Structures are given as structure tokens and as C-alpha cells.
Amino acid sequence: MERPSSTQTTTVWRDRRAIALLMAAMLTTMANATISPALPGLQRLFAGEPHAALLTRMLVTAPSLSVALFAPFTGIAADRFGRRPLLIGGVILFALAGSSGLVLADLRAIFASRLVLGIAVALIMTAQTALVGDYFSGSDRNAMTGLQIAARNFGGFLFISIAGWVAALSPRLPFAIYALAALFLPLMWIVITDVAQRPTAVRIDHGSGGGSPTAWRLLFAGLVLLQALTNLLFFIVPTQLPFFFASESSSGAVMTGSALSILMLTGGCVALLYRRIQATIGYAGVFGLGYAAMAFGFSLLILPGHAMLAFAGAAAIGTGYALVSPSFVALALDLAPADKRGMAGGILTASVFVGQFCSPLLTTPILAAAGFSGLFGGAALVLAAMALIAAAGGVVQRLRMVVQL
């Protein structure tokens, strides 16, 4: 049975299951971006190995490949065998695989450990998304989707800030941060339980009088594609910004850590307000505002001058991403039938990491051809177009509502 909806968001904070799920959400940001400040140092450390420049960048997105491949299957497993074993097993594997970079001898071995880390992330994110749908509904569910992004960002702020400083001492030290996941296990073990599912559907009312199985699948497919593109653009920041700062300053690792920390902190604060913002301007407004903020952020990175401009750009990108990200989860959980939430969570999780994995593959050649200005400017133009499309969609939706009245 689903938990009844509540208009009081504070009820979420009183639920220990919510706290455990927010802890799990923190790990997803740690998975990829924590080692970003160490990338230039790792490239120097393994400079003698073949393809060190590309392979070093791929360390950030290697977990994304595994998530993209395994998340749909973990979604099916979550529906069939339950969410709890996937979540607990994923956190254990996360701590072991993530911290192994401390001792592994070469770049290829570290890359392989990052692939294993991705399997852990697939288990965690799929189970977590399904459990949010199982435990919460209505305004509580919308609150949880925003709080998840806040937890990811505040966790990222903490972990990446630490990584930026320890990477200046040794490029291997950021891997030790992954072992902190073991601290979350006791609470998860106690409070996370599986909930019996009913094969019913909760769908968004689009004014069509209902939704067929084909209709929800088509809408869900559109969400999946849009989320992949969004993450492809967003992940330009952790994969390319370290090298941008390294080319501008000798303290590139610290600047990268600071910029990513600002991005996470700003996004976390905005995500706390997601439920109120979405209730005020609707999903179309959220997408339009979020993509416009991201476009503005990338345009600031083009401007020459003080590092504060780059930090302001990172803050704007974090703000926009924190607005759009909860909407994907909230819409998907509303669309998917209760007995398909694991599958939907798995596919949605895969789309995030498909975009992340493809990001350096597509943007590194653009960077080589057009430089940082061309890369950041192109991203700004694409995001501005997405913002205009979302705004136009919101206008059309409002006109339809007026005509129906």
C-alpha cells in the first residue's frame, strides 16, 4: 500500500526511511564527480600509458557506462525480487569498488574498478527511485524528488570540496572518500523494507480523460530521451571544466573543486524549493526556467576575466540542473504503474548515465576543434533553444486550458 499524501512536507523529515533514501541519493553524485579535481594529476601520474588523456577523462564517466548497461536489468530485478537487497548490496559494492583506486597499480585497473562502481550505482539508484514511489505519494513524493536533488548537491558540495583539497596532495586520495558509504549502511539495514505492490497505475491528467498503456510508454520514452540530452550537456562541467581551469591557473585542482562545490551548493538550495516552484509555474515553466539558467551559466564561462565569472556560471548551471532533474523523476513515477516502477526507475537511471558517458566522447572532439569558447557557447545555444521550446509548450498548454474553460 502507498503512503497517503500529505500537504505538510515536514512529515517527510519525520520518516527515517526518507533519511535513508536521501543518504543513498548522496552517493550518486559521489560516484562520478568526486575524482574530477584529481583528473589532471592522474593524467600526469599515468602519462606513460597509452591514451592516458582520454582514459583519464573517462574515469569520471566510466560508471555511467555500467549504469547504462545494467540499470534496466536491475529495474526488472527490483520488481521481481524486491528493492531492499538491491539497495543494501549496492551500497556495500559502492564502498569497495570506489575506494579501490587508492591501491590499484595502473590506469586500466582503475578504469575497470570504475565500471564495477557503476554496477553499484545502478543497484542503488534503481532501488531508491522505486522506493520513493512505494513509500510516498502526492505532495510528499514531489517533496522527496526535490530533496533527493538537494541531498545529491549538498553531498557533492561536501565530497567534492574535500576532493579538491586532497587532490592537491595526491591524485589518489579522492578515492578514499568512497569508503564513507559504509557509514550509511546501519540505518538502511534497519529501516528499509519492501512494500507489497498493487498492479495499479497512477497517471498524469493531461486532459485526455485517461491514459492507455501505449500513451504512458510514449510519454515515458520522451522523458528518457530528454533526460539523456540534459545530462550530456550538464556533464560538460565535471569532465571538461578541470582542464579549462588547469589551462588558466596553476591551482586548477583547487579551482575545480571550488567551482563544483559552488555548483552543488547552489543546486542544493534551489532543490529545497522545488516543490513550491513546481506548484507555482508547472512542469513546463520549471523546464523553461531550468534550461534558461543552464544556458546563462555556460555563456558566462565564455567571458574572459576573473575566476568569479566562472564560479557564477557554475552556480547558474547548478541552479538550472537542480530545477529540471526532480521533474524527470516525479513525472516518471506519476506515469508508471506501481508494479512497473522498478523497470521505470532502471530505464530512467540508465538514461542519466547514457548522457553522462556520451558527454566526453562527443564534447572532446568539439573542444579540440573549437576550443573551450566554442564548446561552452554551443552548449549555451542548445540549452537556450530547449528553454524556448519548453516555454512555448507551457503557453500552448495554458491556451488549451483556457479554451476548455
C-alpha positions as CSV (number, residue, x, y, z in Angstrom):
1,M,0.0,0.0,0.0
2,E,1.2,3.5,-0.8
3,R,1.6,6.0,2.0
4,P,-1.2,8.6,1.9
5,S,-0.3,12.0,0.6
6,S,0.3,14.9,2.9
7,T,0.3,18.6,2.4
8,Q,3.0,19.0,5.0
9,T,6.4,18.5,3.7
10,T,7.8,18.3,7.2
11,T,6.2,14.8,7.5
12,V,8.9,13.5,5.1
13,W,11.6,14.5,7.6
14,R,10.0,12.5,10.3
15,D,10.2,9.4,8.3
16,R,13.5,7.5,8.9
17,R,13.0,5.8,5.5
18,A,13.2,9.2,3.8
19,I,16.5,9.9,5.6
20,A,18.0,6.6,4.5
21,L,16.9,7.2,0.9
22,L,18.4,10.7,0.9
23,M,21.7,9.1,2.1
24,A,21.5,6.8,-0.9
25,A,20.9,9.8,-3.1
26,M,24.2,11.4,-1.9
27,L,26.2,8.5,-3.2
28,T,25.1,9.0,-6.8
29,T,26.9,12.4,-7.0
30,M,29.9,11.0,-5.3
31,A,30.1,8.2,-7.9
32,N,31.3,10.3,-10.8
33,A,32.3,13.8,-9.9
34,T,34.3,13.2,-6.7
35,I,37.5,12.4,-8.6
36,S,37.1,15.4,-11.1
37,P,39.6,17.6,-9.2
38,A,42.2,14.8,-9.4
39,L,42.0,14.3,-13.2
40,P,44.9,16.5,-14.3
41,G,47.0,14.9,-11.5
42,L,46.0,11.4,-12.6
43,Q,46.9,12.2,-16.2
44,R,50.3,13.2,-15.1
45,L,50.7,10.2,-12.9
46,F,49.9,7.8,-15.7
47,A,51.3,9.9,-18.6
48,G,53.3,7.0,-19.9
49,E,50.3,4.7,-20.5
50,P,48.6,4.6,-23.9
51,H,45.7,7.0,-24.4
52,A,46.2,8.5,-21.0
53,A,44.5,11.8,-21.8
54,L,41.2,10.3,-23.0
55,L,41.2,7.4,-20.5
56,T,41.8,9.8,-17.6
57,R,38.7,11.8,-18.6
58,M,36.7,8.5,-19.0
59,L,37.4,7.7,-15.3
60,V,34.6,10.2,-14.5
61,T,32.1,8.7,-16.8
62,A,33.1,5.0,-16.7
63,P,30.5,4.2,-14.0
64,S,27.9,5.7,-16.4
65,L,28.6,3.0,-19.0
66,S,27.9,0.3,-16.5
67,V,24.8,2.0,-15.2
68,A,23.5,2.4,-18.8
69,L,24.0,-1.3,-19.5
70,F,22.8,-2.7,-16.2
71,A,20.2,-0.3,-14.8
72,P,17.3,-1.7,-17.0
73,F,18.1,-5.2,-15.7
74,T,18.3,-4.1,-12.1
75,G,14.9,-2.4,-12.6
76,I,13.4,-5.8,-13.6
77,A,15.2,-7.4,-10.6
78,A,13.8,-4.8,-8.3
79,D,10.2,-5.5,-9.4
80,R,10.7,-9.3,-9.2
81,F,13.0,-9.7,-6.1
82,G,12.4,-6.5,-4.1
83,R,14.2,-3.2,-3.6
84,R,15.9,-3.8,-0.2
85,P,18.5,-6.4,-1.3
86,L,19.5,-4.2,-4.3
87,L,20.0,-1.1,-2.2
88,I,22.0,-2.8,0.6
89,G,24.1,-4.8,-1.8
90,G,24.7,-1.7,-4.0
91,V,26.0,0.3,-1.1
92,I,28.4,-2.4,0.0
93,L,29.8,-2.8,-3.5
94,F,30.0,1.0,-3.9
95,A,32.3,1.4,-0.9
96,L,34.6,-1.5,-2.0
97,A,34.8,-0.6,-5.7
98,G,35.0,3.1,-5.2
99,S,37.9,3.1,-2.8
100,S,40.0,0.6,-4.7
101,G,41.6,3.3,-6.7
102,L,43.8,4.0,-3.7
103,V,45.8,0.9,-4.3
104,L,45.3,-0.2,-7.9
105,A,48.6,-0.2,-9.9
106,D,47.6,1.2,-13.3
107,L,45.1,3.3,-15.2
108,R,43.4,0.3,-16.8
109,A,42.8,-1.4,-13.5
110,I,41.3,1.8,-12.0
111,F,39.1,2.1,-15.1
112,A,37.8,-1.4,-14.5
113,S,37.1,-0.6,-10.9
114,R,35.1,2.4,-12.0
115,L,33.0,0.1,-14.2
116,V,32.2,-2.1,-11.2
117,L,31.3,1.1,-9.3
118,G,28.8,1.8,-12.0
119,I,27.0,-1.6,-11.3
120,A,26.7,-0.5,-7.6
121,V,25.2,2.8,-8.7
122,A,22.7,1.1,-10.9
123,L,21.6,-1.0,-8.0
124,I,21.3,2.0,-5.6
125,M,19.6,4.4,-7.9
126,T,17.1,1.9,-9.3
127,A,16.1,0.7,-5.8
128,Q,16.0,4.2,-4.5
129,T,13.7,5.6,-7.2
130,A,11.3,2.7,-6.9
131,L,11.2,3.0,-3.1
132,V,10.4,6.7,-3.3
133,G,7.4,5.7,-5.4
134,D,6.5,2.9,-3.0
135,Y,6.7,5.0,0.2
136,F,5.4,8.4,-0.8
137,S,2.6,9.9,-2.9
138,G,1.2,13.3,-3.8
139,S,3.0,16.3,-2.3
140,D,5.2,14.1,-0.2
141,R,6.5,12.4,-3.4
142,N,7.2,15.8,-5.1
143,A,8.9,16.9,-1.9
144,M,11.1,13.8,-1.9
145,T,12.1,14.2,-5.6
146,G,13.3,17.7,-4.8
147,L,15.0,16.6,-1.6
148,Q,16.9,13.9,-3.5
149,I,18.5,16.5,-5.7
150,A,19.2,18.7,-2.7
151,A,20.9,15.7,-1.0
152,R,22.9,14.9,-4.1
153,N,24.1,18.5,-4.3
154,F,24.8,19.0,-0.6
155,G,26.6,15.7,-0.6
156,G,28.5,16.7,-3.7
157,F,29.4,20.0,-2.1
158,L,30.9,18.2,0.9
159,F,32.7,15.4,-1.0
160,I,34.0,17.5,-3.9
161,S,35.2,20.2,-1.6
162,I,37.2,17.6,0.3
163,A,38.4,16.0,-3.0
164,G,39.6,19.4,-4.3
165,W,41.9,19.8,-1.3
166,V,43.2,16.3,-1.0
167,A,43.8,16.0,-4.8
168,A,46.3,18.8,-4.4
169,L,48.2,16.5,-2.0
170,S,47.8,13.3,-4.1
171,P,45.6,12.4,-7.1
172,R,44.8,9.1,-5.4
173,L,43.4,10.4,-2.2
174,P,39.9,11.3,-3.5
175,F,39.3,7.6,-3.9
176,A,39.3,7.2,-0.2
177,I,36.1,9.3,0.0
178,Y,34.0,6.4,-1.4
179,A,34.6,4.4,1.7
180,L,32.3,6.8,3.6
181,A,29.4,5.0,2.0
182,A,29.8,2.3,4.6
183,L,28.6,4.7,7.3
184,F,25.2,4.8,5.8
185,L,24.6,1.0,6.0
186,P,23.4,0.7,9.6
187,L,20.3,3.0,9.1
188,M,19.5,1.5,5.7
189,W,19.6,-2.0,7.1
190,I,17.2,-1.1,9.9
191,V,14.5,1.0,8.2
192,I,14.4,-0.1,4.5
193,T,11.8,-2.8,3.9
194,D,9.9,-3.9,0.8
195,V,6.3,-2.9,0.2
196,A,3.7,-5.2,-1.4
197,Q,2.7,-3.8,-4.8
198,R,-0.6,-3.5,-6.4
199,P,-0.8,-3.6,-10.3
200,T,-2.4,-0.2,-10.5
201,A,-1.4,2.9,-12.5
202,V,-1.0,6.4,-11.4
203,R,-1.0,8.7,-14.4
204,I,-0.9,12.4,-15.0
205,D,-4.1,14.0,-16.1
206,H,-3.3,15.7,-19.4
207,G,-6.9,16.5,-20.1
208,S,-7.4,13.4,-22.3
209,G,-9.7,11.6,-19.9
210,G,-7.2,8.8,-19.1
211,G,-4.1,7.1,-20.3
212,S,-3.6,4.0,-22.3
213,P,-0.6,1.7,-21.8
214,T,0.8,2.9,-25.1
215,A,0.3,6.6,-24.1
216,W,2.3,6.3,-20.9
217,R,5.1,4.4,-22.6
218,L,5.4,7.1,-25.3
219,L,5.4,9.9,-22.7
220,F,8.0,8.0,-20.7
221,A,10.2,7.4,-23.7
222,G,10.2,11.2,-24.3
223,L,11.3,11.8,-20.7
224,V,14.1,9.3,-21.1
225,L,15.5,10.9,-24.2
226,L,15.2,14.4,-22.8
227,Q,16.9,13.4,-19.6
228,A,19.8,11.8,-21.5
229,L,20.4,15.0,-23.5
230,T,20.2,17.1,-20.4
231,N,22.8,15.1,-18.6
232,L,25.0,15.0,-21.7
233,L,25.1,18.8,-21.6
234,F,25.4,19.1,-17.8
235,F,28.3,16.7,-17.7
236,I,30.5,19.0,-19.7
237,V,31.2,20.7,-16.4
238,P,32.8,17.9,-14.4
239,T,34.6,16.3,-17.4
240,Q,35.9,19.5,-19.1
241,L,36.0,22.2,-16.5
242,P,39.0,20.7,-14.7
243,F,41.1,21.1,-17.9
244,F,39.7,24.6,-18.5
245,F,41.0,25.7,-15.1
246,A,44.2,23.8,-15.5
247,S,44.9,25.8,-18.7
248,E,44.1,29.1,-16.9
249,S,45.8,28.6,-13.5
250,S,48.4,26.6,-11.7
251,S,45.9,26.0,-8.9
252,G,43.5,24.2,-11.2
253,A,42.6,21.4,-8.9
254,V,41.5,23.8,-6.1
255,M,39.6,26.0,-8.5
256,T,37.8,22.9,-9.9
257,G,36.9,21.7,-6.5
258,S,35.6,25.2,-5.6
259,A,33.6,25.6,-8.8
260,L,31.9,22.2,-8.5
261,S,31.3,22.9,-4.8
262,I,29.5,26.1,-5.7
263,L,27.5,24.3,-8.3
264,M,26.4,21.7,-5.8
265,L,25.7,24.1,-3.0
266,T,23.6,26.4,-5.2
267,G,21.7,23.5,-6.8
268,G,21.0,22.0,-3.3
269,C,19.5,25.2,-2.1
270,V,17.3,25.6,-5.2
271,A,16.2,21.9,-5.0
272,L,14.8,22.5,-1.5
273,L,12.4,25.0,-3.1
274,Y,11.5,22.6,-6.0
275,R,8.0,21.6,-4.7
276,R,6.9,25.3,-4.3
277,I,8.4,26.4,-7.6
278,Q,6.8,23.5,-9.5
279,A,3.4,24.1,-7.8
280,T,3.6,27.8,-8.9
281,I,4.8,27.6,-12.5
282,G,4.1,23.9,-13.5
283,Y,6.4,21.4,-15.2
284,A,6.7,23.4,-18.5
285,G,7.7,26.5,-16.5
286,V,10.3,24.5,-14.5
287,F,11.9,23.1,-17.6
288,G,11.9,26.6,-19.3
289,L,13.4,28.3,-16.3
290,G,15.9,25.5,-15.6
291,Y,17.3,25.3,-19.2
292,A,17.5,29.1,-19.4
293,A,19.6,29.2,-16.2
294,M,21.9,26.5,-17.6
295,A,22.3,28.4,-20.9
296,F,23.2,31.5,-19.0
297,G,25.7,29.6,-16.9
298,F,27.6,28.3,-20.0
299,S,27.5,31.7,-21.6
300,L,29.3,33.1,-18.5
301,L,32.1,30.5,-18.9
302,I,32.9,32.0,-22.3
303,L,33.6,35.5,-21.0
304,P,37.2,36.3,-20.3
305,G,38.1,37.7,-16.9
306,H,38.1,36.9,-13.2
307,A,37.5,33.4,-11.9
308,M,34.4,34.7,-10.2
309,L,32.7,34.7,-13.6
310,A,33.4,31.0,-14.0
311,F,32.1,30.4,-10.4
312,A,28.9,32.4,-11.2
313,G,28.5,30.3,-14.4
314,A,28.8,27.1,-12.3
315,A,26.2,28.4,-9.9
316,A,23.8,29.1,-12.7
317,I,24.3,25.7,-14.2
318,G,23.7,24.1,-10.9
319,T,20.6,26.1,-10.4
320,G,19.1,25.0,-13.7
321,Y,20.0,21.4,-13.3
322,A,18.5,21.3,-9.8
323,L,15.2,22.6,-11.3
324,V,14.8,20.2,-14.1
325,S,16.2,17.0,-12.5
326,P,13.4,16.4,-10.0
327,S,10.8,16.8,-12.7
328,F,12.0,13.7,-14.6
329,V,11.6,11.5,-11.5
330,A,8.3,13.0,-10.5
331,L,6.8,12.7,-13.9
332,A,8.1,9.1,-14.4
333,L,6.7,7.9,-11.1
334,D,3.3,9.5,-11.9
335,L,3.3,7.9,-15.3
336,A,4.4,4.3,-14.5
337,P,2.1,1.7,-13.0
338,A,3.0,0.7,-9.4
339,D,4.2,-2.7,-10.4
340,K,6.4,-1.2,-13.1
341,R,8.2,1.3,-11.0
342,G,11.4,-0.7,-10.7
343,M,11.6,-1.1,-14.5
344,A,10.8,2.6,-15.0
345,G,13.4,3.6,-12.4
346,G,16.0,1.4,-14.1
347,I,15.4,2.9,-17.5
348,L,15.3,6.4,-16.2
349,T,18.6,5.8,-14.3
350,A,20.2,4.4,-17.4
351,S,19.2,7.5,-19.4
352,V,21.1,9.7,-16.9
353,F,24.3,7.8,-17.3
354,V,24.0,7.3,-21.1
355,G,24.1,11.0,-21.3
356,Q,27.0,11.3,-18.9
357,F,29.0,8.6,-20.6
358,C,28.5,10.1,-24.1
359,S,29.4,13.6,-22.9
360,P,33.2,13.4,-23.1
361,L,33.0,11.3,-26.3
362,L,31.1,14.0,-28.1
363,T,32.5,17.1,-26.5
364,T,36.2,16.3,-26.5
365,P,36.4,16.4,-30.4
366,I,34.4,19.7,-30.3
367,L,36.8,21.0,-27.7
368,A,39.8,20.1,-30.0
369,A,38.2,21.8,-33.0
370,A,36.6,24.9,-31.4
371,G,38.3,25.3,-28.0
372,F,36.6,26.0,-24.7
373,S,34.7,29.0,-26.1
374,G,33.2,27.0,-28.9
375,L,32.2,24.1,-26.6
376,F,30.6,26.3,-23.9
377,G,29.0,28.5,-26.5
378,G,27.5,25.6,-28.4
379,A,26.1,24.2,-25.1
380,A,24.5,27.6,-24.3
381,L,22.8,27.8,-27.7
382,V,21.3,24.3,-27.4
383,L,20.1,24.9,-23.9
384,A,18.6,28.2,-24.9
385,A,16.7,26.5,-27.7
386,M,15.4,23.9,-25.2
387,A,14.2,26.7,-22.9
388,L,12.3,28.3,-25.7
389,I,10.6,25.1,-26.6
390,A,9.6,24.4,-23.0
391,A,8.3,27.9,-22.7
392,A,6.3,27.6,-25.9
393,G,4.9,24.3,-24.7
394,G,3.7,25.9,-21.5
395,V,2.0,28.7,-23.4
396,V,0.2,26.1,-25.6
397,Q,-0.9,24.1,-22.6
398,R,-2.3,27.2,-20.9
399,L,-4.2,28.2,-24.1
400,R,-5.7,24.7,-24.2
401,M,-6.9,25.1,-20.6
402,V,-8.5,28.5,-21.4
403,V,-10.2,27.1,-24.5
404,Q,-11.6,24.1,-22.4
405,L,-12.9,26.5,-19.8
